[in-house]
Every structure is written in C-alpha cells, then in structure tokens.
Amino acid sequence: MALCIFAGMKFDLLKKDDTTKARAGTIETAHGKIETPIFMPVGTVGTVKGVHQYELKEQVNPDIILGNTYHLYLRPGTSILEQAGGLHQFMNWDRAILTDSGGYQVYSLAERRKITEEGVKFQSHIDGSYHHFTPESVMDIQRQIGADIIMAFDECPPYPSTYEYAKKSMHMTHRWLDRAIKHLTVNPPLYGYEQTLFPIVQGSTYQDLRQESAKYIADADADGNAIGGLSVGEPADKMYEMTDLVCDILPEDKPRYLMGVGTPINILENIALGVDMFDCVMPTRNGRNGMLFTAHGTINIKNKKWENDFSSIDEMGITLVDTMYSKAYLRHLFAANELLGKQIASIHNLGFYLWLVREARKHIIEGDFSSWKKMMVAQMDKRL
C-alpha cells in the first residue's frame, strides 16, 4: 500500500561519503530543521530525564527529541495532552519531536501482554490495569501527542527468535502497517501541522527476512523509514550486518532511523552503513550511574582515581558543565549521592553524543569521514 498523503517532512541529501555509505542531509519539519546524522535524546514521559528543557536547548542543543507513546498514553494520558494542545505545548518544547509506537515497550512486557492479529492486550506496569493497542489506536494516540514524526505499530521479536516466529511476526507487522496507513488517511492531524509516518523494518537477524521486510517497507513509499528489532541483545556484528542489508534496500532519498542504538561506537559504525537518525537512553542512564563518554574513552567518575583530579570534566568543553566543574567535584557529588552529579553527567553525555554526530556530519561534508571514524573508534574504545 503506497503512502502518498503525508507531506509534513522534507529530506534533502546533501553529501555522500566516497568510501563508506555515510550521508549528510537535512530534514524539514513543522518544528524546524534537523541536520543529519542526528542523535535524538530520549524524553520518554515528556522529559529528558534529569535535564531541564532550558539546559537541553542551551547546552545540548538537539534538533529533535523522542517521546514514548506507551508511557505518555499511561501518564499523563492523551486527554491531558490534547487539552494542552499536544506534547510540544505541554512540555514547552518548540523543536521537532518523534514518538515511537510503543512496540518495544510492549515487547518488554513479556509477562504482561498477549499479542493477536488485532493488536496487543497488556497490563500497565504502573497499576496493573488492562489496555489494548491496535495499529489504529496507536495512530490515534500519536495524533493526540502531536509529534512531527510518528511510528507505525510493530511487534519487536526477542533475540534470539526462531526463524518461524520472526517470519510470522514480520508479516503481522506489515499487515499492521497497512492498517495504520489506511487509518491515518481518514483521521487528520489535530494541531494544524502534518505528521510524518515512518514504517519499521523487522525480521530479527535473518538475512532473507530483513531483505523481504525492507522491500515491503520501501514499497510503502513513506517519507522516512525505520529499522527496528536490533540492539535487543544480538552481537554487534549481527546488528551491523542487518543494518547494511537493509540500508542497501531502503530508498536513498528518504531518512533512515535505527531505533534504540546505541554506544558511541555503534553510532559511528551505523552512520558508515547509511543510517541518519539514532536514539538511545544510554547517555542519560549511564550518566546517572557515573559513566561518562568522551572522545578519548569512557570514565567511571566514581573511581577513587578522580578524587583529587581538578581538571575539567572534559577539556574539549563540549557543554558548559564540562568546563564549569572538575572531575574531583563531580566524583564528590556522586559519593555524596547528590542529584546534581547525575544531572551534570547526563548533560555531558548528551552533549557528547550530539557533538559526535555533528562531527561525523562535518567530516562527511569535508570528505575525510572514513579516516576520522577509524581514529575515533580506536580512541573511544578505552576505559580511562
């Protein structure tokens, strides 16, 4: 089923790397321009955890953030969001937002859900109440949230999955996509701007299934496409193999979004394979636990070795917090269990991820991405 009604997004491919599949482009949305490759901070419930919107804008400065359909549906609920005028208004965010479909969260509720052709019945992780997601209802929820980019409802198979399960799941995801498209055509957006649907490629780690799914998703002719079901426990080389296969099939003139990935090294390797968009909770989750990502390797700021190191958190000064505070001070905050420590580490990590994809973009445009990536992967693959 071809998708030809959603004109809320425009993608321009500006430059391709000569020796890899890396690309630099721009995406135009109703809430501003996104320069790709891009990393999207995860704002699961209408907040990037532990970071004020002001700091997010002024220090991290992302073009787009991600919200989660499952969590926003449960809290605060779509009625509240619609009364507020959508998530942008509710959280005071005037840049682009992408919402995932809730498929991954349903996948993670293995003991609390039942999947059928109609959709998924599940119990809330909050209060145990019962709910039902269908391809149509998930589109309605994302209409009420009002994100610029919305995701088709999919089933994310676990790793490992049998071939038979992965194939059955993939075909159901394709049927759900057709239903979602049909539903959107007769249910317009609510807030005066278009929303862009991204279908999701599935197929676990089976080459033929990934190829079949990528072709089906490409034929839907959406304005952008996503690759799901990776970063769920499979080896990194399998992730790269599947991404490489899929990017060879998905249209070159549409942005490609690899969902839930990943480490800084994962991101650079997948940029080299042709991916444009990424999201992951790792920078904030690891930051709250004292792990800092830098261009020269990872730092466990809780280690005693930083106790009297009064140098800047990161001499590169990627964000304001990097030069405002010392490693010794940040270690002290973690030792004292002060919330400010988690906040500073989260801002640093998010800033580093955005710096990394923007540097990748710069080197793609300048023509030396491959050599720069090789150097960066070697440097980042260290513990300091």
C-alpha positions in Angstrom: 0.0 0.0 0.0 1.7 3.2 -1.1 1.8 6.1 1.3 1.4 9.5 -0.5 -0.7 11.8 1.7 1.8 13.0 4.4 3.8 16.0 3.3 4.9 17.2 6.7 8.6 16.4 6.2 11.2 17.1 3.5 14.5 15.4 3.3 17.5 16.7 1.3 20.5 14.5 0.8 23.4 17.0 0.7 26.6 14.8 0.6 27.6 11.1 0.5 30.9 9.9 1.7 33.2 8.5 -1.0 34.4 5.4 0.8 31.5 4.5 3.1 27.7 4.8 2.9 27.7 7.7 5.3 25.4 10.6 4.3 24.8 14.2 5.4 21.4 15.7 4.9 18.6 17.9 6.3 15.1 17.1 7.4 12.5 19.9 7.4 9.6 19.6 9.8 6.9 21.9 11.1 9.0 22.5 14.2 12.3 23.2 12.5 15.2 21.8 10.6 17.1 18.6 11.6 20.7 18.2 10.4 21.6 14.6 9.8 23.2 12.4 11.0 21.3 13.2 14.2 21.0 11.7 17.7 17.7 12.2 19.5 17.7 12.5 23.3 15.1 10.2 24.8 12.3 12.1 26.6 10.2 9.1 27.5 7.4 10.8 29.5 7.8 14.4 28.2 11.2 15.0 29.8 14.7 14.0 29.1 15.4 12.5 32.5 17.1 14.9 34.9 17.6 17.7 32.4 15.7 21.0 32.3 14.3 22.0 28.8 16.4 25.2 29.1 19.6 23.2 29.7 18.6 20.8 26.9 18.3 23.7 24.5 21.2 25.8 25.6 23.9 23.1 26.4 22.9 20.0 24.4 21.0 21.8 21.6 19.3 18.9 19.8 17.2 19.5 16.7 14.8 16.8 17.8 13.9 14.7 20.8 12.0 11.4 21.3 8.8 10.7 23.3 7.3 7.4 24.1 3.7 6.5 23.0 3.2 3.8 25.6 4.4 5.9 28.6 2.6 9.1 27.5 -0.6 7.1 26.9 -0.5 5.8 30.5 0.8 9.1 32.1 -0.4 11.9 31.8 -2.9 10.4 29.3 -3.9 11.5 25.9 -6.9 13.6 27.2 -4.5 15.8 29.1 -2.1 16.1 26.2 -5.0 17.1 23.8 -6.3 19.6 26.3 -2.8 21.1 26.4 -2.6 21.3 22.6 -0.2 18.4 22.2 3.2 17.4 23.7 5.0 20.4 22.3 2.8 22.8 24.3 2.6 20.5 27.3 6.4 20.3 27.8 7.2 23.8 26.3 9.4 22.4 23.5 9.3 24.2 20.2 11.6 21.9 18.2 10.8 18.6 16.5 9.6 15.5 18.4 9.5 11.9 17.2 7.3 9.3 19.1 8.0 5.6 18.9 5.0 3.3 18.6 5.1 1.6 21.9 6.0 -1.7 20.2 9.3 -2.0 22.1 7.7 -1.3 25.4 5.1 -4.0 24.7 7.9 -6.3 23.8 9.5 -5.7 27.2 6.2 -6.6 28.9 6.5 -10.3 28.0 4.8 -11.5 31.2 2.0 -8.8 31.0 0.8 -8.9 27.4 -0.9 -11.0 24.7 -0.3 -10.5 21.0 -3.0 -11.3 18.5 -3.7 -10.2 14.9 -6.0 -7.5 16.2 -3.3 -5.9 18.4 -1.8 -6.3 21.9 -3.6 -6.5 25.2 -1.3 -5.6 28.1 -1.2 -4.7 31.7 0.1 -1.3 32.8 3.4 -1.6 34.6 2.1 1.3 36.9 -1.1 -0.1 38.3 -1.8 -3.4 36.6 -4.8 -2.0 34.6 -5.6 -3.6 31.3 -5.2 -1.8 27.9 -5.4 -2.7 24.2 -3.2 -1.3 21.5 -4.1 -1.8 17.9 -2.4 -0.3 14.8 -5.3 2.1 14.6 -5.4 3.2 18.2 -1.7 3.8 18.3 -2.1 6.2 15.3 -4.9 8.0 17.3 -2.7 8.2 20.3 0.2 9.7 18.3 -2.2 12.1 16.7 -3.1 13.3 20.2 0.5 13.5 21.2 1.2 15.6 18.1 4.8 14.5 17.3 6.3 15.6 14.0 7.4 12.0 13.2 5.3 9.1 14.3 6.0 5.4 14.1 3.8 2.5 12.8 2.9 -0.1 15.4 5.1 -3.1 15.1 6.0 -6.3 17.0 9.6 -6.3 18.2 10.6 -10.0 18.3 13.1 -11.0 21.1 16.6 -12.1 20.4 17.1 -14.9 19.8 13.9 -15.8 17.9 13.2 -18.9 15.8 13.0 -18.3 12.1 9.3 -19.3 12.1 8.5 -16.8 14.9 10.5 -14.0 13.3 8.8 -14.5 9.9 5.3 -14.7 11.4 5.9 -11.5 13.5 7.4 -9.7 10.5 4.3 -10.4 8.3 2.0 -9.2 11.1 4.0 -6.0 11.4 3.5 -5.5 7.6 -0.3 -6.1 7.9 -0.4 -3.7 10.9 1.4 -1.1 8.8 -1.3 -1.3 6.0 -4.0 -0.8 8.7 -2.2 2.2 10.2 -1.8 3.9 6.8 -5.5 3.3 6.0 -6.5 4.7 9.4 -4.3 7.8 9.0 -5.9 8.7 5.6 -9.3 9.3 7.2 -8.1 10.7 10.6 -6.2 14.0 10.0 -3.8 15.6 12.5 -5.2 17.7 15.3 -2.9 20.7 15.7 -2.6 22.3 12.3 0.5 20.7 11.0 1.3 17.5 9.2 2.8 14.4 10.9 5.1 12.0 9.0 4.7 8.3 9.4 7.8 6.0 9.5 7.2 2.3 8.9 9.5 -0.1 10.7 11.7 -2.9 9.2 11.7 -6.1 11.2 13.0 -9.7 10.6 15.3 -10.4 13.6 18.8 -11.4 12.5 17.7 -13.4 9.4 19.0 -12.0 6.2 16.2 -13.1 3.9 13.6 -11.8 6.3 15.3 -8.4 6.7 15.5 -8.1 2.9 11.9 -9.0 2.5 10.8 -6.6 5.2 13.0 -3.7 3.8 11.4 -4.2 0.4 7.9 -4.2 1.8 8.6 -1.0 3.8 10.3 0.7 0.8 7.3 -0.1 -1.3 5.0 1.7 1.2 6.7 4.9 -0.1 6.7 6.7 3.3 8.7 9.9 3.7 11.1 8.1 6.1 11.8 4.6 7.3 12.9 2.9 10.5 14.9 -0.2 11.3 13.6 -1.9 14.5 14.3 -5.1 16.4 18.1 -4.5 16.7 20.0 -3.6 19.9 17.9 -6.2 21.7 20.8 -8.5 22.7 22.3 -9.6 19.4 26.1 -9.3 18.8 27.2 -6.0 17.4 28.4 -7.7 14.2 24.9 -9.0 13.6 23.5 -5.5 14.1 25.9 -4.1 11.5 25.2 -7.0 9.1 21.4 -6.4 9.3 21.7 -2.7 9.0 24.0 -3.0 6.0 21.5 -5.2 4.2 18.5 -3.0 5.0 20.2 0.3 4.0 21.0 -1.2 0.6 17.3 -1.6 0.0 15.6 1.4 1.7 15.3 4.4 -0.6 18.4 6.6 -0.7 16.3 9.8 -0.8 14.5 9.1 2.5 15.9 9.3 6.0 16.8 6.0 7.8 16.3 5.7 11.5 17.9 2.9 13.5 15.9 2.5 16.7 17.4 2.3 20.1 21.1 2.4 19.1 23.4 2.7 20.9 27.0 3.2 22.1 29.1 6.0 20.5 31.0 3.3 18.5 27.7 1.7 17.4 26.5 5.1 16.2 29.6 5.8 14.1 29.7 2.3 12.6 26.0 2.6 11.6 26.5 6.1 10.2 29.1 4.5 7.9 26.4 1.9 6.8 23.9 4.7 5.8 21.9 5.4 8.9 20.7 9.0 9.5 18.9 9.0 12.8 19.5 7.4 16.2 18.1 7.4 19.8 19.2 5.7 23.0 18.7 6.0 26.7 22.4 5.2 27.2 23.8 8.7 27.6 21.4 9.6 30.4 21.1 6.2 32.0 24.9 5.7 32.1 25.4 9.3 33.2 23.1 8.8 36.2 25.3 5.8 37.1 28.6 7.7 36.8 29.8 6.7 33.4 31.0 9.5 31.1 31.6 9.2 27.4 34.4 11.2 25.9 36.4 11.3 22.7 39.2 9.5 24.4 37.3 6.7 26.1 34.9 6.2 29.0 35.3 7.4 32.5 33.8 5.9 35.7 33.7 9.1 37.7 33.0 7.1 40.9 36.5 5.6 40.8 38.9 6.9 43.5 41.5 7.9 40.8 39.4 11.0 40.1 39.2 12.1 43.8 41.9 14.8 43.5 41.8 15.4 39.8 40.9 19.1 39.5 41.0 19.2 35.7 37.8 19.9 33.7 35.3 17.1 33.3 36.1 17.2 29.6 38.9 19.5 28.4 37.1 19.7 25.0 34.4 21.8 26.6 31.6 20.3 24.6 29.0 21.6 27.1 29.1 24.4 29.7 29.2 21.8 32.5 32.4 20.3 31.1 34.4 23.4 31.9 32.5 24.7 34.9 33.2 21.6 37.1 36.2 19.4 37.8 36.3 15.6 37.8 37.1 15.8 41.6 33.9 17.8 42.2 31.7 15.5 40.1 33.1 12.5 41.8 32.3 14.1 45.2 28.7 14.7 44.1 28.3 11.0 43.2 30.0 10.0 46.5 27.6 12.2 48.4 24.6 10.9 46.3 23.8 14.5 45.2 21.3 14.8 42.4 23.4 17.5 40.8 26.0 14.9 39.9 23.6 12.8 37.9 22.3 16.0 36.1 25.8 17.2 35.2 26.8 13.7 33.9 23.6 13.4 31.9 24.2 16.8 30.3 27.8 16.0 29.5 26.9 12.6 27.9 24.1 14.1 25.8 26.3 16.9 24.7 29.0 14.4 23.7 26.6 12.3 21.6 25.3 15.4 19.8 29.0 16.6 19.3 29.8 13.2 17.9 27.1 13.1 15.2 27.8 16.7 14.3 31.5 16.0 13.9 30.5 13.0 11.8 28.4 15.3 9.6 31.3 17.8 9.3 33.7 15.1 8.2 31.2 13.6 5.7 30.9 17.0 4.1 34.7 17.6 4.2 35.3 14.2 2.7 37.5 12.5 5.3 34.8 10.7 7.4 36.4 7.2 7.0 39.8 8.1 8.4 38.2 10.2 11.2 35.8 7.4 12.1 38.7 4.9 12.3 40.6 7.2 14.7 37.5 8.0 16.8 36.6 4.3 17.2 40.1 3.4 18.4 40.1 6.3 20.9 36.6 5.7 22.3 37.2 2.0 22.8 39.2 2.6 26.0 38.4 2.9 29.7 40.2 5.8 31.3 
